[in-house]
Amino acid sequence: MTYARDERRALADLFAETGPDRPTLCEGWTTRDLAAHLVVRDRRPDSAAGLLVPALQAHGERVRLGVAARPWAEVIELVRTPPWWSPVSNPLVEPLTNTTEFFVHHEDVRRGEPGWQPRALEPAFRETLWKQLKQTARLALRKAPARITLVAPGLGETVAGPEGRPPATLTGEPGELLLFLTGRQRAARVEVGGDPAVAERLRGAKLGF
């Protein structure tokens, strides 16, 4: 079992617990919307391409809405059990393609309403998230308003963001940094250092992929 599968299973369990109509950190999406997105990502590469190709967005949204209209228990089971042939969830690529994806979406549901607390992740999972964060930070921060030093206490630091921009520092647990870098700043427990004006711009910037 990989961390990606662990997070997938935990998220499916949480979907069953919360129901289809709870808010998430994904603006405008309920738990049903988010679950349908994950099903499409696993099973409909023709539709999932709409996330990257503007011309395919309308097709992708039609497919996602069709999945969302299915019975909730069926949608949860589709999230829980991806097909072996999935281009993003087959055993060969899953640790690279799904660990961050499912950690972030698990937190999207956990933190969609007040009263949440950060999870205490085991050391090996923290290290895994940190390694993936270092690999993806350059893409996630390519349009950031600062040149950013990311600091994960006990694990190290890495630098990303456009050269020539004012410096800033983001300090926090790897999972919290991932949430910040994927546009979920308001729900991420991250310390932002640097010029106050730059820090404020970072908190409101459109970050992510």
N, C-alpha and C positions, 0 to 999 in steps of 0.2 A: 504494500500500500504506500502511495506517495503522499506528500503533503497536499498536492493538487486534489487527489481523490478524497483525502480527509476533509478538506474544505468543501468540496462538492457535496459529500454526504451530510456534513453539518448544515450546509445551506439548505439542502432539500428537507432536512428535518425541521429547520426553522421555518421554511415556507409552510409546511404542514401545521406548525404551531401557530403561526401568525394569521394564516388565511390569505386570500388573494387581494385584499383591498387596503393593505397597510401602506403608509408612505415609505419611501426609501430616500437615500441621498441622491439618487439620479433624478434630477429635476423633472417634474411632470409625470414620473413613472411610479406606479404602485408595484407591489410585490408581483402581481400578475404580469405586468409589463416587463419587469426585469426577468422573471422566469421564462417568458416567451422569447426574450432576446437570447438567453443562454441556449434554449432549444434550437433556435435558428442558427446560432453560431456553430453548434455541434453538427447539425444535420443538413443545413441548406447553404453550402458554400456559394451558390448562385445568388442567394439573398443576402448573406452576410457581407458580400463584397460591397453592398450599398453603404456600409460604414466608411468605406475608403473612396468609393467612386461616386461622385455626386449624381451622375446620370442613372445610377441604379438604385438610388435611395427610395424612390416611390415604389418600385417593385419589392425592395426589402421590407418596407413598412407594411405593404399588403400581406406579405407572407407572415410577418410577425403578428399582425392583428388576427390573422387566421388561426395561428397557434394559440394566441391568448384567448380566443373564443371557445377553446376546447374545455371540457370539464377540468376543474382545478386539480383533482387527484391525478388525472392523466398527465397534465402538464408537469406536475411534480415528479412523476415517475420518469418522464422523458428527461428531465434535468438530472435525475439520480443515475440513470443508466445510459450513457452515451454509446452510440454504435462503435464497434471496433474499428470501422473504416474511417471514422471522422478525421478530417485533415488536421484538426486542432486538438483532438482528444484521444487519438490512438496511443497505445503504450509507448511508442518510440519517441514521440514529441511532447507528450503530456506534461512532464515536469517543467519544460521550458515554456510552453504556451499557456499553461493553466494555473500554475501556482499563484502568480500575482493576480491573474484574472479572478479566480475564485476567492482568494483572500479579500480582495477589494470589494467584490460584490457581496460576500458574506457580511462585511462590515457595513455595506450600504443598507442592508436590512437591519442589522443590529442597532445601527445608529440613526435610523430613520425617524425615531421619536425620542423625546427626552428620557433620561433615566439610565442611559447606558454607561458602562464602564469599560475601559480597555481590557483586553484579555492579556493574561500573563502567558506569553508564548515560550515554549521550550527552547533552550539555547540553539539547538540544531536548526530549528525552524527560523529563528531570528537570523542566523547566519545565511540560510538559504535566501531569505527575503533581501538581505543586504547585498548578496552577490548579484541577484537579479536587478536590484535597484541600481547598482553601479553600472550595469550593462545598459540599462534603459534610460538613465537620467539625461543623457545628451539629447535623446529624441524628445523626451517629455519636456525638457526645458529649452528647446531650441528657439522659442520665441519669448523667453522669460525677460522681464525688465531688469535683470541683474545677472552678474557673474556670481554663481552661488557655490559656496562650500557646504557640502552636506556632511553632517557629523552624526554618527551613531555611536554613543558612548560604549566603550569596550570593544568596538569592532573596527573603527577607523574613520576615515573621511575620504571624500572624492569631490572633484570640482566639475561643474557643468554650467551651461548657459553661455550666451553669446559673449565672446571676448570684446573688451572695450566698454562693456556695461559696468555700472557701479557695483561694487562688491556687496554681498550679503551672505549671511550664514543661516542655515536651517539645522537645528539640533533636535534629535528625538529618536525614538525607537524606529527600527527599519519599517515596521508596518505603518507607523504614524507618518513617516516621511513619504511612503508610497501613496498614502491617502492625500497628502498635501500636493504631491507632484501630479496626481491624476485629477486635480480640480476640486478636491473635497476639502479645501483649506478650513472651512468653518467647523468641520468635524474632526480635524486632525490636531492632536496635542503635540504641537511643534513649537519650539522657541525660535522666533525670527530675530536675527541680529543684523545690525547695520544701520545706515541712515534711516531715521523714522519714516521719511517720505517714501524711500525705496521699500522699506518693510511693508508699508501700507499698500503700495502698489502690488507687491507680491501676494498679499492676502486676498486681493481682489482680481488677480490676473487670471486669464484663461490658460491654464496649464494642462498638460496631458498630451495624448496622442491624437 
